[in-house]
Amino acid sequence: MARLGVLLMAVFISAIALEQSFVNAKFSKSIFFNSGGNSMSAILGDGDDLQLVLDRMAGSRIQSKRDFLFGSIEMLIKLVPGNSAGVVTAYYLSSSNWTIHDEIDFEFLGNASGQPYIIHTNIYTQGIGNKEQQFYPWFDPTDDYHNYTIHWNPTEIVWYVDSLPIRVFRNYEKEGIAYPSQQAMRVYSSLWDADNWATCGGLLKTNWTNAPFIARFRQFRPKACLWVGPISTSQCANNTDPANWWTSPVYQQLGYAQLGQLKWVQDNYMVYDYCKDFKRFNGQMGPECSKPQF
């Protein structure tokens, strides 16, 4: 009987690995709209295109139907064109436990016409955030679609823009620093009015004569470990399972060329780093700020 139980467990785990490889990532199959959103928001074409809309009446938000623990989440996004001051396009992972929730953020802060967007990144661990880094894009993010990827594994989180790493957050749990490794997360994206803080600290307000504001999305690709319950905590982190490609040695740390790309982005396009904001934190910086970042 015990042998049968072991066999069934092996079959179950193999089924998980197989399911990881066959996620239907079309918006029409893998996401749903939160209730009360803008009625003009829609899934388009063959189900692989999406638009989120914001006007005075309502914004929009979607979330994935499934939860994930580790892997790579990709999305092609074309941001709101023109005067987008006060408007935020968000794309993030978040756990369902809001008391001690984990979250990994891309947020795109709109601006007045002719001024650059700000790529705002943040991470919450065990309910605590305030770990922002911000960047100017080196391209016009409203002119075409660009790939924004969150790569998350038991070793580190890497934010990528068009395959270039822009930020890394490493796992120092063994040294008492919280890291999102135990809670499954869903994928969310939203378009909303944040003119109380998003642009110039809230000085530039949303100009509603430019509404409706529209952000466009393509090719949602969750190449990640599907959460099927507590067994996933160990299964998704298993670095001996070939299906868990995200735990392989090549993904445990950026390579030499990637480190050069990261340095180029941070040297030329980073506009804010919480680890250098001594005034904001009264000199009490997060313990991860004193650790090797890469």
Buried (B, 14 or more C-beta within 10 A) or exposed (E): EEEEEEEEEEEEBEEBBEBBEEBEBBBBEBBEBEEEBBEBBBBBEEBBBBBBBBBEEBBBBBBBEBBBBBBBBBBBBBBBBEBBBBBBBBBBBBBEEEEBBBBBBBBBBBBBEEBBBBBBBBBBBBBEEEBBBBBBBBEEBBEEBBBBBBBBBBBBBBBBBBEBBBBBBBBBBEEEBBBBBBBBBBBBBBBBBBBEEBBBEEEBBBBBEBBBBBBBBBBBBBBBBBBBEEEBBEBBBBBEBEBBBBBEEEBBBBEEEBBEBBEEBBEEBBEEBBBEEEEEEEEEBBEBBEEEBE
